[in-house]
Amino acid sequence: MPRYKEQGVRINTMFESLTEKLDNVFKKLRGKGILNEENVKTAMKDIRMALLEADVNFKVTREFIEDVSERAIGQEVLDSISPGQQIVKIVHDRLIELMGKESSHLNLSNRFPAPVMLVGLQGCGKTTTAAKLALHLTGQNHRVSMVSADIYRPAAIEQLKILGEETNTNVYDSKGQKDPVKICVEAVEDAKTNGFDTLIIDTAGRLHIDDELMDELKRMKDTINPSEILFVADAMTGQDAVSVAEKFDDLLGIDGVVLTKMDGDARGGAALSLKKVTGKPVKFIGMGEKTDALEVFHPERMASRILGMGDILTLVEKAQTTVDEKAAKELEKKIRKDAFTLDDLKKQLTQIKKMGPLQDILGMVPGLGKIKALKNATPDERELVKTTAIIDSMTKKERINYKIINGQRRKRIAKGSGTTVQDVNKVLKNYIEMRKMMKKLTKGGMKSMMRGNLPFK
């Protein structure tokens, strides 16, 4: 039940501009009976410009447009599919192929422990990615240890120790060792002795590729024979990230890419270009600063996000990691009985906050970004905090039965929560509207909503 800010600085989301421009292209094709050469050519010109503006590699864009054009021209439109939808499907399928068809997993089965080297330029987010990856692998029942082989950057080792405490991950203490290769060898032995099946190695970076950096990384690779070498790239650097990845692969050999800062002002060109240019898959994307903000890269899901179709599977996975199944069933019973209380609302807000930034969550819901009321709005997460404070200021009886909250009670609740009576009124109004919507959904409204007939259009 967040408030939406219609003005001010917008939170930039992944592929936001590209999604909007592609949507405009598809709208122009609606109502046409066939995809002929003329209307396809016009659409491809607009798509080409949209991809280039999203910082997609020029050669990748050219091949993409040629391929989509060849597939689209002359195709008869099915009875149930408009030309616009036909192009969407062709573009969707081609985007999936462009990004690698299927998600690519880490190969950790051939060693014990399996060393995973994170490489990349300075400032790309290797250290934070090490902790994120450790947390991700721990959730898959791996026993993970980390080590910093960066002896040059001040406080690099200390930063990894702090992140290790935050993620409850072991961090090998190099005890002042100044040789990065020896640090890695000793960390591998320590992991083996203590039963850690995976060792994540945070290596040093430079402002640019130089002989000294690459020689050090090659010696590490030759000595410890890592199971995986992951190139960590800052998505906000666009095609620079792609060209640097290509150089790292030529000089060192990489197994995959982790794209960081995808939640920032990233136009998305790197994600669309990397696989085609380097031949190596994007394996993970970083979607925020928190240590749980790492997602497996799924080409099909990413293509759906780019085309504004949402990403229900990732949303469900996020929910499954935060929602208690027993509590969810109890909530369902309450909704069906029209017994959803303000206490229940507070619990749901807590679950939503655990799932990550609201902007990301909304972007995963199919069709939500096309609702006019939300088109240029961003959720204000402070409203969640305010709403929780207001509910906390209510008595138990008030939370169970909102109807007893009269004028005097509203004044007391506002004073206790450090808000205004207007704020309290807004929370209660939104809560009542939410109850009404839930009641509709329990009477078959869910099918209607999934068809796009949303009750809050």
C-alpha positions in Angstrom: 0.0 0.0 0.0 2.8 2.4 -0.8 2.3 6.1 -1.9 3.5 6.9 -5.4 5.5 10.1 -6.1 4.4 11.7 -9.3 7.1 14.3 -9.3 10.8 14.7 -8.5 13.6 12.4 -9.4 12.5 9.0 -10.6 14.3 5.8 -9.6 15.8 4.5 -12.9 15.0 0.9 -13.6 16.8 -1.7 -15.8 15.9 -1.3 -19.5 13.2 1.3 -18.6 13.8 3.5 -21.7 14.2 0.6 -24.0 11.0 -1.1 -22.7 9.0 2.1 -23.3 10.4 2.6 -26.9 9.8 -1.0 -27.9 6.2 -0.8 -26.5 5.6 2.3 -28.7 6.9 0.3 -31.8 4.5 -2.5 -31.1 1.5 -0.2 -30.6 2.0 1.2 -34.1 1.7 -2.3 -35.6 -1.7 -3.0 -34.0 -4.6 -3.3 -36.4 -2.6 -4.3 -39.4 -3.7 -7.6 -41.1 -0.2 -8.8 -42.2 3.4 -8.1 -41.5 4.6 -6.8 -44.9 7.9 -5.5 -45.9 6.9 -1.9 -45.5 5.6 -1.9 -41.9 8.3 -4.3 -40.8 11.0 -2.0 -42.2 9.5 1.0 -40.3 9.3 -1.0 -37.1 12.9 -2.3 -37.5 14.2 1.2 -38.0 12.6 2.3 -34.6 13.8 -0.9 -32.8 17.3 -0.4 -34.2 17.4 3.2 -32.8 16.0 2.0 -29.5 18.7 -0.7 -29.1 21.5 1.7 -30.1 20.2 4.3 -27.6 20.2 1.5 -24.9 24.0 1.2 -25.7 23.8 -2.2 -27.4 26.8 -3.1 -29.4 26.5 -1.8 -33.0 27.3 -5.1 -34.7 25.0 -7.0 -32.3 22.2 -4.5 -33.1 22.7 -4.9 -36.9 22.6 -8.7 -36.8 19.6 -8.6 -34.5 17.6 -6.3 -36.8 18.5 -8.4 -39.9 17.4 -11.6 -38.2 14.1 -10.3 -36.8 13.3 -8.7 -40.2 13.9 -12.0 -42.0 11.7 -13.9 -39.5 8.9 -11.3 -39.6 8.4 -10.3 -43.3 5.5 -12.2 -44.9 4.5 -14.1 -41.8 0.7 -14.6 -41.8 -0.8 -13.4 -38.5 -2.7 -16.1 -36.6 -6.4 -15.5 -35.8 -5.7 -14.9 -32.2 -2.5 -12.8 -32.6 -2.2 -9.3 -34.0 0.8 -8.1 -36.0 2.1 -6.2 -33.0 1.9 -9.4 -30.9 3.6 -11.4 -33.7 6.5 -9.0 -33.7 6.7 -9.1 -29.9 7.0 -12.9 -30.0 9.7 -12.7 -32.7 11.7 -10.1 -30.8 11.2 -12.0 -27.5 12.5 -15.2 -29.0 15.5 -13.4 -30.6 16.3 -11.6 -27.4 16.4 -14.9 -25.6 18.8 -16.3 -28.1 20.9 -13.2 -28.0 21.4 -13.4 -24.2 22.2 -17.2 -24.2 18.9 -19.1 -24.4 19.2 -20.7 -21.0 20.6 -19.7 -17.6 24.2 -20.8 -17.1 25.2 -22.4 -13.8 28.5 -22.4 -11.9 30.6 -25.5 -12.4 31.6 -26.5 -8.9 31.6 -30.3 -9.1 35.1 -31.0 -10.3 37.2 -29.8 -7.3 37.1 -29.9 -3.5 37.2 -27.2 -2.6 36.1 -25.5 -5.8 37.9 -22.1 -6.2 35.9 -19.3 -7.8 38.0 -16.3 -8.9 36.3 -13.0 -9.3 38.2 -10.7 -11.6 37.6 -7.2 -13.1 38.7 -3.6 -13.0 38.8 -1.5 -9.8 35.4 -0.2 -8.6 33.3 -2.8 -10.5 32.0 -4.3 -7.2 34.1 -7.5 -6.9 34.2 -7.5 -3.1 30.5 -7.0 -2.6 29.8 -9.6 -5.3 32.0 -12.1 -3.4 29.7 -11.7 -0.3 26.5 -11.9 -2.4 27.7 -15.0 -4.2 28.7 -16.6 -0.9 25.2 -15.9 0.5 23.6 -17.3 -2.7 25.7 -20.5 -2.6 25.1 -21.0 1.1 21.4 -20.9 0.4 22.0 -23.8 -2.0 23.6 -25.8 0.9 27.2 -25.1 -0.1 29.8 -24.6 2.7 31.6 -21.4 1.5 34.8 -19.6 2.5 36.1 -16.3 1.1 39.5 -14.8 0.8 40.8 -11.4 -0.3 43.9 -11.6 -2.6 43.8 -7.8 -3.0 47.0 -6.6 -1.2 46.9 -3.2 -2.9 43.6 -1.5 -2.0 43.5 -0.1 1.5 41.0 -1.9 3.7 40.1 -4.5 1.0 40.7 -7.4 3.4 38.9 -5.6 6.2 35.9 -4.9 4.0 35.6 -8.6 3.1 35.8 -9.5 6.8 32.9 -7.2 7.6 30.8 -8.6 4.7 31.7 -12.1 6.0 30.2 -11.3 9.4 27.1 -9.8 7.7 26.6 -13.0 5.6 27.8 -15.4 8.3 30.5 -16.6 5.9 34.0 -17.7 6.8 36.8 -15.4 5.7 40.4 -16.8 5.5 42.9 -14.7 7.5 46.0 -14.2 5.3 48.0 -13.1 8.4 49.8 -10.3 6.6 51.0 -12.4 3.6 52.0 -10.1 0.8 52.1 -12.6 -2.1 48.6 -12.9 -3.7 49.3 -16.3 -5.2 50.5 -17.7 -1.9 47.4 -16.3 -0.2 45.2 -18.3 -2.6 47.2 -21.5 -2.1 47.0 -21.2 1.7 43.3 -20.4 1.5 42.6 -23.5 -0.6 44.4 -25.7 1.9 42.5 -24.0 4.8 39.2 -24.6 3.0 40.1 -28.2 2.4 41.1 -28.8 6.0 37.9 -27.2 7.4 35.5 -28.8 5.0 34.5 -25.8 2.8 33.4 -27.0 -0.6 33.7 -23.6 -2.3 36.3 -20.9 -2.0 35.5 -17.4 -3.4 38.6 -15.4 -4.2 38.3 -11.6 -4.4 41.2 -10.5 -6.6 42.8 -7.1 -7.0 41.7 -4.7 -9.8 43.2 -1.8 -11.7 41.8 1.4 -13.3 42.6 -0.2 -16.6 44.1 -3.5 -17.9 47.9 -3.7 -17.6 50.6 -6.3 -17.8 51.2 -6.4 -14.0 47.5 -7.1 -13.3 47.2 -9.8 -15.9 50.4 -11.5 -15.0 49.3 -11.8 -11.4 45.9 -13.2 -12.4 47.5 -15.7 -14.7 49.8 -16.9 -12.0 46.8 -17.4 -9.7 45.0 -19.3 -12.4 48.0 -21.6 -13.2 48.6 -22.3 -9.5 45.2 -23.0 -8.1 43.3 -24.1 -11.3 40.0 -22.4 -10.5 36.7 -24.1 -11.3 35.3 -20.8 -12.4 36.7 -17.4 -13.4 33.9 -14.8 -13.3 34.4 -11.4 -14.8 32.6 -8.8 -12.7 31.4 -5.8 -14.7 29.8 -2.5 -13.9 26.6 -2.4 -16.0 26.6 1.4 -15.9 29.8 1.5 -18.0 27.8 0.0 -21.0 29.9 -1.0 -23.9 33.2 -0.3 -22.0 32.2 -3.3 -19.8 31.8 -5.4 -22.9 35.2 -4.5 -24.4 37.0 -5.0 -21.1 35.3 -8.4 -20.7 36.5 -9.3 -24.2 40.1 -8.4 -23.3 40.0 -10.3 -20.0 38.7 -13.4 -21.9 41.4 -13.1 -24.5 44.2 -12.6 -22.0 43.0 -14.8 -19.1 40.0 -16.9 -20.2 36.8 -16.3 -18.3 33.9 -18.7 -17.7 31.1 -16.2 -17.2 30.1 -12.6 -16.2 28.5 -11.0 -13.2 26.8 -7.7 -14.1 26.7 -5.4 -11.1 24.7 -2.2 -10.5 21.8 -3.2 -12.8 19.5 -1.3 -10.4 21.2 1.9 -11.2 21.0 4.1 -14.4 22.0 1.2 -16.6 20.6 1.2 -20.1 21.0 -2.5 -20.4 23.3 -2.6 -23.5 25.9 -4.6 -21.7 23.5 -7.4 -20.8 22.3 -7.6 -24.4 25.8 -7.5 -26.0 28.0 -9.6 -23.7 27.1 -13.1 -24.8 27.3 -12.3 -28.5 30.6 -10.4 -28.3 32.5 -12.6 -25.8 30.8 -16.0 -26.3 30.6 -16.2 -22.5 27.3 -16.1 -20.6 26.1 -13.6 -18.0 25.6 -15.9 -15.0 24.4 -13.4 -12.3 23.2 -9.8 -12.0 23.5 -7.5 -9.0 20.3 -5.6 -8.3 21.3 -3.5 -5.3 23.8 -2.9 -2.5 22.4 -5.4 0.0 24.1 -8.8 0.1 20.9 -10.7 -0.9 20.6 -8.5 -4.1 22.0 -11.1 -6.5 19.9 -12.9 -9.1 20.7 -15.8 -11.4 20.6 -14.4 -15.0 17.7 -16.0 -16.9 17.6 -14.9 -20.6 14.0 -15.8 -21.0 12.9 -13.8 -17.9 15.1 -10.9 -18.8 13.6 -10.8 -22.3 10.1 -10.7 -20.7 11.2 -7.8 -18.5 12.6 -5.9 -21.5 9.3 -6.2 -23.3 7.3 -5.1 -20.3 5.8 -8.6 -19.7 7.0 -8.7 -16.1 8.8 -11.6 -14.4 6.4 -13.7 -12.4 8.8 -16.6 -11.9 11.5 -14.4 -10.2 8.8 -12.7 -8.1 7.5 -16.1 -7.0 11.0 -17.2 -6.1 11.6 -14.0 -4.0 8.3 -14.6 -2.3 9.1 -18.2 -1.5 12.3 -17.2 0.3 10.6 -14.7 2.5 7.0 -16.0 3.0 6.2 -18.6 5.7 4.0 -21.2 4.0 1.9 -21.8 7.1 1.3 -18.1 7.6 0.4 -17.7 3.9 -2.3 -20.4 4.2 -3.7 -18.7 7.4 -3.8 -15.4 5.5 -5.7 -17.0 2.6 -8.3 -18.2 5.0 -8.7 -14.8 6.6 -9.1 -13.1 3.2 -11.8 -15.6 2.2 -13.6 -15.0 5.4 -13.2 -11.2 5.0 -11.3 -11.1 8.3 -8.1 -9.4 7.0 -7.0 -7.1 9.9 -4.6 -4.2 10.3 -2.3 -6.6 12.1 -2.3 -8.8 9.0 -1.6 -5.7 6.9 1.5 -4.9 9.0 2.8 -8.5 8.6 2.4 -8.2 4.8 4.3 -4.9 4.7 7.1 -6.6 6.6 7.2 -9.5 4.0 7.2 -7.0 1.1 10.2 -5.1 2.6 12.1 -8.4 2.8 11.6 -9.1 -0.9 13.6 -6.1 -2.0 13.1 -2.6 -3.5 9.5 -1.9 -4.3 10.4 -0.6 -7.8 11.9 -4.0 -8.7 8.9 -5.9 -7.3 6.4 -3.8 -9.3 8.5 -4.3 -12.4 8.0 -8.0 -12.2 4.2 -7.9 -12.2 2.9 -8.3 -15.8 1.2 -5.2 -17.1 1.6 -3.1 -14.0 4.0 -0.8 -15.7 1.4 0.0 -18.4 -1.2 1.3 -15.9 -1.4 5.0 -16.5 -1.6 5.9 -12.8 1.7 4.1 -12.2 3.4 4.9 -15.5 5.6 7.8 -14.3 5.4 7.0 -10.6 7.9 5.4 -8.2 6.9 3.8 -4.9 8.0 5.8 -1.8 9.3 3.2 0.6 9.2 5.6 3.5 5.4 5.2 3.3 5.8 1.6 4.4 7.7 2.8 7.5 5.0 5.4 8.2 2.2 2.9 7.8 3.9 0.4 10.1 4.4 3.2 12.7 0.7 4.1 12.5 -0.5 0.5 13.0 1.9 0.1 15.9 0.3 3.1 17.6 -3.1 1.4 17.6 -4.5 -0.7 20.4 -5.1 -4.4 19.8 -8.8 -3.9 19.6 -8.3 -1.1 17.0 -6.1 -3.3 14.8 -8.7 -6.1 14.9 -11.7 -3.9 14.3 -10.9 -0.7 12.4 -14.6 0.5 12.6 -14.1 1.6 16.3 -11.4 4.1 15.3 -13.2 7.4 15.7 -11.9 11.0 15.6 -10.4 11.0 19.1 -8.7 7.7 18.5 -7.2 9.0 15.2 -5.7 12.0 17.0 -4.2 9.7 19.6 -2.8 7.3 16.9 -1.3 10.2 14.9 0.4 11.7 18.0 1.8 8.3 19.0 3.2 7.6 15.6 4.6 11.0 15.0 2.3 11.5 12.0 -0.8 13.6 11.2 -4.5 12.7 11.4 -4.5 13.0 7.5 -1.9 10.3 7.4 -3.9 8.0 9.7 -7.0 8.7 7.5 -5.1 7.7 4.4 -3.8 4.4 5.9 -7.3 3.5 6.9 -8.8 4.5 3.6 -6.2 2.4 1.7 -6.7 -0.5 4.1 -10.5 -0.5 3.4 -9.9 -0.3 -0.3 -7.5 -3.3 -0.1 -10.1 -5.3 1.8 -12.6 -4.6 -1.0 -10.1 -5.6 -3.7 -9.3 -8.9 -1.8 -13.0 -9.6 -1.6 -13.3 -9.3 -5.4 -10.3 -11.5 -6.0 -11.8 -14.3 -3.9 -14.9 -14.2 -6.1 -13.2 -15.0 -9.3 -11.5 -11.7 -9.9 -8.1 -13.2 -10.1 -8.7 -14.6 -13.5 -10.0 -11.2 -14.6 -6.9 -9.5 -13.2 -4.5 -11.8 -15.0 -6.3 -10.9 -18.3 -5.4 -7.3 -17.6 -8.8 -6.2 -16.2 -7.2 -4.8 -13.0 -9.6 -3.5 -10.4 -7.4 -0.4 -9.8 -7.1 0.9 -13.4 
